[in-house]
Every structure is written in C-alpha cells, then in structure tokens.
Amino acid sequence: MWSRIRLGECLMSLALPADAKPNLQAAYDLGRKADAKPPGGKVKAMSKAHLAEAIDLLARVYEATGENDAAAAWRVERAKYPPEQVPAPRPAK
C-alpha cells in the first residue's frame, strides 16, 4: 500500500493525475481491506494513516482532473479518519 501511495504522489508531482489515479485507488482498496479485516482484531495506526494519505491524494487527483464532485466525495470519506492524537509529553523531572 505504501509504495503505491508514494508512486501516486510522485506522479502527481509530475502533473500526471490520470496515471496516479489507479495506483492511489489500489492503495485505498488495500487499506480498506486492512481496515475491514485486521489480523488480531486491531487496526494498525499506520494503516489508518496510510489510508488517510491515499484519500487525501485521491481528492487532489480528482480536483486536478476537474472532477470536483468526486473530490468532494473523497473529502467526506477523509473525515472518517481523523488525525492521530499524539499524547502530551511528560513533564521534565
């Protein structure tokens, strides 16, 4: 999943959204499978972070290709994956 996201990101930086779309869609599909049936019943934080990143990039792809309705739908999907909350640092002794 991670390699497809990186490839999609590289293709987007080269202004090739049509080429990035299938890679990002595949990454999203893989992430959804991991989200639906995680081993041991727990979803890894990294898989959720990767899934959120793939969704962000898919929204950018659809925006770049002028498909604003699809981009908006991906942004709605992205709202299902809030950013991870990092615990506050412990006070110094």
N, C-alpha and C positions, 0 to 999 in steps of 0.2 A: 504494500500500500504506500509506504513512504517513498519508494523510488518512483512510483507513478505520479505522486504529488510533486516531487522535485522536477520530473520531466515536464509535467504540465506547467509548472511555474517557469521553467526555462523557456518553453515555447511561448508562453505569454509575454515574457520579457523580449522575445524576438518578434513580437507582434504577429503571432501565428495562432490566434484563438481557435480556429477551426481544427488545427492539429492538436491543440491542448485539450479540447473538449472530451474526446474519447478516453484519454488517459485519466483525466480527472473524474470522469463518470465511473470508470473502472475502480479507481481508488475509493470513491464514495460507496460503490456497491460492496467492495470488500470490507470497508469499515462498517457498513450496516449489518453484514453477516456476523462480524465480530461482536457488534453491539447486541444483536438478537440472540446469539448462542455463544456466550463466552465460556471458555473452559473453567470449570470450578464455580460457575455462577457469578463471577465478578468481572466487570468490565474494567480493563486497564485504563488508567488515566491517559496514557499516551495514545491509545487507540481512539479515545474520545477527542483528544487534542488534534490528532491527525484527521479525523473525520470532520471536525470543525474547520480545519485549514482547507480541506478539499472543498467543502461547501463554500467557504469564502472565495476561493479561486473560481469555482463554477459560477458564482454570481458575477464575478468580474468578466468571465468568458462571455456570458450571455449579454452583459452590458456592452462589451466591446463589439459584439455582433449585432447590436441594435435590438435584441430581444428583451426589452425592458420588463415585460410581464413575467417572463421566465426568471429574470434576475431577481425580481421582487419575490417570486415564489421561493427561490433559494435563500433569500434573506430571512424569510419566515421560517424556513427549515433551520437556518443557523441559530435562530432564537431558542431552539430546543436544546442547544448545547452551550450553556453559559460558560464564561471563562473560569478556569480553575482558581479557587481561592487559596492563596498562599498563607500559611499560618504566620502570625506576627513573630518577630524574632524574640528570643528570650532576653530578659534584661541582663546586662553585664553584672558580674559579681563585684 
